[in-house]
């Protein structure tokens, strides 16, 4: 039930945003708006469904955190 409400909210915001972004030269703005809104919906729905998902922090967790821990061990900390 809550997932359907979230999807309905994102669809409503998407349609509202497309109406606001009209006129000559608004194609790239509409595309960017759609991509950002789609990413937000993906992360939100994945969080509700408790499905592992990619986010901005995934790169940090996968690469930089282990490298930092290895450097700390190497320095004797």
Residue pairs with C-beta under 8 A, 6 or more apart in sequence:
2 48
3 45
3 48
3 49
6 41
6 44
6 45
6 48
7 41
7 45
10 37
10 40
10 41
10 44
13 37
14 33
14 34
14 37
17 33
17 37
18 30
18 33
18 34
21 29
21 30
21 33
42 53
43 53
43 55
46 52
46 53
47 53
